[in-house]
Amino acid sequence: MKQDSPYFSLSEFISSEISKQILQGTLNAGEKLVEAVFQEKYQVSKSPVREAFQMLIYAGLVDHKNRRGCFVKVITPDEIENIYEVRITLEGLAAKEAYIKMSREELKHMMRLYKLMENDVAAKDAMGYHRHHTDFQRFFGEVSGNTVLVDICEKLRVQNIWYNTQFFQTDLEKDFCTHMELMGHFTDRDLQPGQVEKLMCDHIRLGLENFKAYVRKTGDRCV
């Protein structure tokens, strides 16, 4: 790999590329991932492809079935609702801890992430918005210093991007408005940490309610 590459290994690069294909819908839920296809595509041996598959399994995008191989994960609405329920608690905790510990320089970085989301809304770029939204919320966990929280939330957010870009159309402007409010409080420092936690919990809970409404309207029981 080149010196300026964001990846540390071939397996990380291949995992990222397959992840993009899943998130963009090039690879469909339930589709089998054939090692030989990716070996040929990336001109590599079996080892980095198998390692990439393991990373995707850990990320929750791929399932391994004994004697059958690896398949793009099929996520049910019940699983998505469970993910939301866990995220309500964890994202709220991350926001509270970040509010307590965030330095001025870190606040400036969060503002840059916020501006990227704002640009995506203006451009109606849903994929870009969800990617920068993930960076924005990941930053709370990083500032909190809780690596366990970061690892768990990261896996849940990857699946969040997947169903939000492929199956459920988020109202970008409405979603962004909740971040506008949150950003204002981080800048003004006008709330108690517990209030910030509740604000983030309410934001995630709204996403859950919107998703439930979507399922009721469409009758979709499997994504």
LODREN-938876 format. One record per residue (C-alpha): residue number from 1; residue in three letters; x, y, z. Coordinates in pm, 1 decimal, padded with zeros to 6 digits. Layout:
 resi resn     east    north       up
  NUM  ALA        X        Y        Z
...
This chain:
 resi resn     east    north       up
    1  MET  00000.0  00000.0  00000.0
    2  LYS  00114.2  00359.7 -00058.8
    3  GLN  00255.2  00564.5  00226.6
    4  ASP -00037.0  00810.1  00216.4
    5  SER -00303.5  00537.0  00207.5
    6  PRO -00563.2  00554.2  00488.3
    7  TYR -00546.1  00174.3  00518.1
    8  PHE -00289.8 -00024.8  00715.1
    9  SER -00328.7 -00347.4  00517.1
   10  LEU -00473.9 -00502.1  00203.7
   11  SER -00746.7 -00666.5  00407.9
   12  GLU -00860.3 -00328.4  00546.1
   13  PHE -00869.2 -00184.7  00195.2
   14  ILE -01071.1 -00478.1  00058.9
   15  SER -01307.0 -00467.8  00358.6
   16  SER -01367.5 -00096.5  00298.1
   17  GLU -01433.8 -00148.7 -00072.9
   18  ILE -01681.0 -00434.0 -00013.0
   19  SER -01845.5 -00230.0  00262.2
   20  LYS -01902.6  00055.4  00014.9
   21  GLN -02062.0 -00187.1 -00231.9
   22  ILE -02297.5 -00315.7  00037.6
   23  LEU -02388.6  00032.6  00162.0
   24  GLN -02450.6  00158.3 -00191.9
   25  GLY -02661.6 -00144.9 -00284.9
   26  THR -02421.5 -00287.8 -00545.6
   27  LEU -02413.7 -00601.0 -00331.8
   28  ASN -02761.9 -00697.2 -00216.1
   29  ALA -02886.6 -00841.9  00112.3
   30  GLY -02855.9 -01220.8  00099.5
   31  GLU -02601.0 -01218.5 -00184.5
   32  LYS -02311.1 -01463.1 -00151.8
   33  LEU -01957.0 -01324.6 -00136.5
   34  VAL -01727.2 -01547.0 -00342.7
   35  GLU -01360.9 -01538.8 -00240.0
   36  ALA -01231.9 -01608.6 -00589.3
   37  VAL -01421.2 -01310.8 -00732.1
   38  PHE -01253.1 -01068.1 -00493.3
   39  GLN -00913.1 -01236.1 -00534.2
   40  GLU -00939.1 -01173.5 -00906.5
   41  LYS -01075.3 -00821.2 -00868.5
   42  TYR -00803.9 -00703.1 -00630.3
   43  GLN -00526.9 -00935.5 -00754.3
   44  VAL -00456.4 -01082.0 -00411.1
   45  SER -00431.8 -01420.6 -00241.7
   46  LYS -00702.9 -01583.8 -00027.9
   47  SER -00564.7 -01456.0  00301.4
   48  PRO -00645.3 -01080.4  00276.2
   49  VAL -00990.1 -01157.4  00130.0
   50  ARG -01071.1 -01391.3  00419.3
   51  GLU -00945.8 -01134.1  00669.2
   52  ALA -01163.8 -00869.5  00498.2
   53  PHE -01466.2 -01100.9  00530.0
   54  GLN -01397.7 -01136.4  00903.6
   55  MET -01391.1 -00756.9  00941.5
   56  LEU -01724.8 -00732.3  00762.1
   57  ILE -01872.9 -01001.4  00986.4
   58  TYR -01758.1 -00804.2  01290.7
   59  ALA -01907.9 -00485.6  01142.1
   60  GLY -02243.8 -00659.9  01114.1
   61  LEU -02265.1 -00635.9  00734.3
   62  VAL -02191.4 -01001.0  00655.2
   63  ASP -02302.6 -01337.2  00792.9
   64  HIS -02100.2 -01659.0  00780.3
   65  LYS -02299.9 -01977.7  00728.4
   66  ASN -02132.6 -02310.2  00803.7
   67  ARG -02031.5 -02499.3  00489.1
   68  ARG -02198.6 -02237.0  00270.8
   69  GLY -01971.5 -01933.9  00301.3
   70  CYS -02027.9 -01562.8  00358.1
   71  PHE -02338.5 -01367.5  00262.3
   72  VAL -02443.0 -01003.8  00280.4
   73  LYS -02646.4 -00981.6  00600.4
   74  VAL -03025.3 -00969.5  00585.6
   75  ILE -03148.0 -00732.8  00856.9
   76  THR -03503.7 -00750.1  00987.1
   77  PRO -03696.7 -00446.0  01117.0
   78  ASP -03694.7 -00605.1  01463.6
   79  GLU -03313.6 -00604.1  01457.2
   80  ILE -03308.7 -00242.8  01344.1
   81  GLU -03542.3 -00146.1  01628.5
   82  ASN -03314.3 -00330.9  01873.3
   83  ILE -03016.0 -00138.1  01737.7
   84  TYR -03200.4  00188.8  01793.4
   85  GLU -03287.8  00093.3  02151.6
   86  VAL -02922.6  00027.7  02234.7
   87  ARG -02806.5  00341.1  02054.2
   88  ILE -03048.0  00559.5  02251.9
   89  THR -02859.1  00478.8  02571.4
   90  LEU -02504.2  00464.4  02433.3
   91  GLU -02517.9  00773.6  02210.6
   92  GLY -02672.1  00970.6  02496.0
   93  LEU -02389.1  00866.7  02727.0
   94  ALA -02127.5  00957.0  02463.8
   95  ALA -02279.5  01303.9  02413.1
   96  LYS -02289.5  01370.7  02787.5
   97  GLU -01926.8  01267.1  02840.6
   98  ALA -01814.6  01468.1  02537.8
   99  TYR -01997.5  01775.6  02666.3
  100  ILE -01808.4  01746.1  02996.1
  101  LYS -01463.9  01686.5  02845.5
  102  MET -01460.0  01868.2  02510.7
  103  SER -01182.5  02124.7  02463.5
  104  ARG -01204.0  02435.4  02244.5
  105  GLU -00995.0  02270.7  01973.3
  106  GLU -01218.9  01964.8  01978.6
  107  LEU -01523.9  02188.7  01954.9
  108  LYS -01373.5  02349.9  01643.8
  109  HIS -01328.1  02005.2  01490.0
  110  MET -01687.9  01913.6  01570.5
  111  MET -01799.0  02235.7  01401.6
  112  ARG -01610.5  02133.0  01087.4
  113  LEU -01792.9  01798.8  01085.7
  114  TYR -02120.5  01983.9  01138.2
  115  LYS -02047.7  02210.8  00839.4
  116  LEU -01983.5  01906.4  00618.8
  117  MET -02329.0  01774.7  00713.0
  118  GLU -02476.7  02117.1  00632.9
  119  ASN -02314.0  02108.0  00288.1
  120  ASP -02451.1  01758.7  00225.1
  121  VAL -02804.6  01874.0  00309.0
  122  ALA -02770.8  02165.7  00064.9
  123  ALA -02645.9  01927.1 -00205.2
  124  LYS -02912.7  01665.7 -00116.9
  125  ASP -02629.4  01413.1 -00086.6
  126  ALA -02779.7  01141.9  00136.7
  127  MET -02474.8  00912.4  00125.4
  128  GLY -02239.3  01196.5  00213.8
  129  TYR -02471.7  01315.9  00488.6
  130  HIS -02490.8  00976.3  00656.8
  131  ARG -02113.8  00934.0  00630.5
  132  HIS -02046.2  01273.0  00792.5
  133  HIS -02328.7  01216.4  01041.4
  134  THR -02144.8  00901.9  01150.5
  135  ASP -01818.1  01098.0  01183.4
  136  PHE -02000.9  01363.9  01388.1
  137  GLN -02146.1  01115.1  01634.9
  138  ARG -01829.9  00903.1  01644.7
  139  PHE -01644.4  01212.5  01762.3
  140  PHE -01850.2  01222.9  02083.0
  141  GLY -01722.1  00877.8  02175.6
  142  GLU -01364.6  00969.2  02087.5
  143  VAL -01376.2  01280.6  02305.7
  144  SER -01528.2  01080.1  02591.1
  145  GLY -01217.8  00859.2  02592.9
  146  ASN -01433.7  00547.0  02638.6
  147  THR -01291.8  00301.5  02382.1
  148  VAL -01552.8  00034.9  02461.3
  149  LEU -01827.7  00285.8  02385.3
  150  VAL -01655.8  00383.7  02059.0
  151  ASP -01622.8  00021.6  01940.9
  152  ILE -01982.9 -00075.4  02015.2
  153  CYS -02134.1  00240.2  01866.1
  154  GLU -01920.0  00211.6  01553.4
  155  LYS -02067.1 -00127.4  01464.2
  156  LEU -02422.0 -00006.3  01523.0
  157  ARG -02370.4  00306.9  01314.0
  158  VAL -02244.9  00110.2  01011.9
  159  GLN -02576.3 -00074.8  01003.0
  160  ASN -02754.3  00257.6  01056.5
  161  ILE -02597.8  00398.1  00737.5
  162  TRP -02692.3  00082.5  00547.7
  163  TYR -03065.0  00083.1  00610.1
  164  ASN -03091.8  00463.0  00598.4
  165  THR -02937.3  00481.2  00250.7
  166  GLN -03086.0  00166.1  00098.9
  167  PHE -03425.8  00112.2  00256.6
  168  PHE -03545.7  00413.1  00450.4
  169  GLN -03530.2  00768.7  00315.6
  170  THR -03427.0  01008.4  00591.7
  171  ASP -03556.9  01364.3  00578.5
  172  LEU -03211.6  01526.1  00574.1
  173  GLU -03326.0  01878.1  00660.3
  174  LYS -03536.6  01759.8  00953.4
  175  ASP -03259.0  01536.9  01084.2
  176  PHE -03002.3  01813.5  01048.8
  177  CYS -03215.7  02056.2  01252.2
  178  THR -03174.2  01838.2  01561.7
  179  HIS -02796.0  01859.3  01520.2
  180  MET -02820.9  02236.0  01480.3
  181  GLU -02979.4  02252.7  01825.8
  182  LEU -02716.8  02020.8  01973.5
  183  MET -02431.1  02217.6  01818.1
  184  GLY -02572.5  02539.0  01963.7
  185  HIS -02571.1  02398.6  02316.3
  186  PHE -02215.1  02266.0  02282.3
  187  THR -02106.4  02611.6  02168.1
  188  ASP -02298.6  02811.3  02430.2
  189  ARG -02240.4  02568.0  02719.7
  190  ASP -02589.7  02654.9  02846.8
  191  LEU -02710.3  02309.4  02957.8
  192  GLN -02626.0  02060.2  03229.8
  193  PRO -02457.7  01737.4  03106.4
  194  GLY -02769.5  01535.3  03183.2
  195  GLN -02976.1  01764.4  02962.0
  196  VAL -02735.8  01710.4  02673.3
  197  GLU -02765.4  01336.6  02727.2
  198  LYS -03145.1  01359.7  02710.1
  199  LEU -03128.2  01573.1  02395.6
  200  MET -02920.6  01308.5  02216.9
  201  CYS -03142.8  01026.8  02345.7
  202  ASP -03449.2  01211.2  02214.6
  203  HIS -03279.4  01252.6  01875.1
  204  ILE -03211.1  00879.6  01842.1
  205  ARG -03558.8  00795.8  01975.3
  206  LEU -03712.7  01014.9  01704.8
  207  GLY -03524.8  00809.0  01446.8
  208  LEU -03673.6  00494.3  01598.2
  209  GLU -04027.4  00632.8  01583.6
  210  ASN -03979.4  00742.2  01222.1
  211  PHE -03855.5  00395.0  01132.1
  212  LYS -04150.9  00227.1  01303.0
  213  ALA -04385.5  00455.6  01107.3
  214  TYR -04206.5  00356.7  00786.2
  215  VAL -04251.8 -00014.4  00859.0
  216  ARG -04620.7  00033.6  00939.6
  217  LYS -04671.5  00227.6  00616.8
  218  THR -04481.3 -00004.4  00382.2
  219  GLY -04532.8 -00337.9  00555.5
  220  ASP -04165.0 -00421.3  00501.4
  221  ARG -04059.5 -00700.5  00732.4
  222  CYS -03717.6 -00772.4  00592.6
  223  VAL -03436.6 -00558.5  00452.7
